[in-house]
Amino acid sequence: MVEIRRSIVVDAPLAEVWALLRDFNGHDRWHPIVVSSAIDDNIDADQVGAVRSFQLADGGRIREQLLALSDVTSSFSYCILEAPAALRNYVAHVRFRPVTETNACLWEWSASFDPLPGERERLKRFVGQDVIAAGFRAVCAILAGEVNRTGPARKPAQPVSTASGFEATAIILTRYGGPEVLAAQNVLVAKPGAGEARIRQTAIGVNFIDIYCRRGSFDMVTPPGVLGMEAAGIIESVGPGVTNVAPGDRVGYACAPPGAYTSARILRTDLLVKLPDFLSDEAAASLLLKGMTAGFLLHDVYAVQPGDIVLVHAAAGGVGQLLCRWAKALGATVIGSASSQAKAEQARRLGCDHVIISSREDIAGAVSRLTDGRGVQVVYDAVGKDTFVASLSSLAPRGHLVSFGQASGDVGDYSIDKLAHRSVTLSRPNYSHYTDTSTKVKRQTERLFAALKSGILVAERPRSYALTEAGAAHRDLEGRETMGALVLIP
């Protein structure tokens, strides 16, 4: 067991220090190694049991739970649930006390944890110096007026109401190109018009369609414009004639027009969805577009039947994970393909009966072996160029290839005559054709929420980035460095 104790006299009144540091969700406003922070499940940050998830400047992520908080003794305690370092059984206690006859405050901090063999000294230095000492220095600088207490420039400001509208932070597509073309900019969000609502956004989904728009492959966003088709948040105000939502409602959306990469926006209310209590804002922003996509792919484009054999490419990806779970629940035998061993293991955890590691195996040959040469009834392919031929070769006679993405590039020219070899059906579904009316959205979201509530689908924790890190999120997604869903936190 390692125990660390630190204390410092802060040259500021107890009330001022406590007001700054009692916020369990406030580290990103003052700690130099914390980039963004969010409270899980949309509960109050000072509620005992609250869990905060925050991203470190080096890309690591930590989840901590509030164990106790007292305004009487100016103290709180917390433990670490998840961390990139082996900080097992980590519990910390923080207390503030006035210094007698001075206008100062004593800040006491202590923690204990069990390190792995050989990690004791490294972790002791990391916790005591990189985390605690750095936090002490930052807070003292803020209270001395040397640093703005709203934090570093990387954290965007929350929307601020003004006489003419909302001031917000948006990520602007300055030109078509790589992730570097995305730039943060302050914008004014006007009052909502008839049939519209102004949404203060709390989480924003990152999807491959955003990358296609950024590259210019899809002409949905013209520079200077704002990417993004999925988010969750709170209705701040509504325009004339709006009756389906009201200020204070928790809502989400996954629809055109793009414009989600912002801390506040105006949107038509007929395509908004009221979020159920069991679904957090972050989960909604990571699930709505992918979940509705998985729903219409499995039920409408090709209706999976019990006994079908299904091949899902990118099985550990955002949509891929949902397809695997849902197809298995529908009674299919699921073959997943993944690009690495780690992603293959994730696909197995999702219930795939078989997993092909595409970087090591011939996909069509492996499918033939796994199906005794029969092939599969349907292939769900979001990869495109790198898998298209293998997908066709993996199909059984009269099989169905559903090509719903092109992460590796356009499939190029392909003779339709080659499809006759197995009487293949080829579909290239367009998301908007299944979600462009309130009736269609209602159908898709009701089906998705029912699958979540029944346990068929699970709202996996998304990987989060600060809104101003949208470019980094794009790099990671394009580089296949992620598993599951990504969200931006304003």
Buried (B, 14 or more C-beta within 10 A) or exposed (E): EBEBEBEBEBBBBBEEBBEBBBBBBBBBBBBBBBBBBBBBBBEEBBEEEBBBBBBBEEBEBBBBBBBEBEEEEBBBBBBBBEBEBBBBEBEBBBBBBBBEEEEBBBBBBBBBBBBEEEBBEEBBEBBBEBBBBBBBEBBBBBBEEEBEBEBBEBBBEBBEBEEEBBBBBBBBBBEBEEBEBBBBEEBEBEEBBEBBBBBBBBBBBBBBBBBBBBBBBEEBBEEEBBBBBBBBBBBBBBBEEBEBBEEEBBBBBBBBEBBBBBBBBBBBBBBBBEBEEEBBBBBBBBBBBBBBBBBBBBBBBBEBEEEBBBBBBBBBBBBBBBBBBBBBBBEBBBBBBBBBEEBBBBBBEBBBBBBBBBEEBEBBEBBBEBBEEEBBBBBBBBBBEBBBBBBBBBBBEEBBBBBBBBBBEEBEEEEEEEBEEBEBBBEEBEBEEBBBEBEBBEBBBEBBBEBBEEEBBBBBBBBBBBBBBBBBBBBBBBEBEBBBBBBBBB
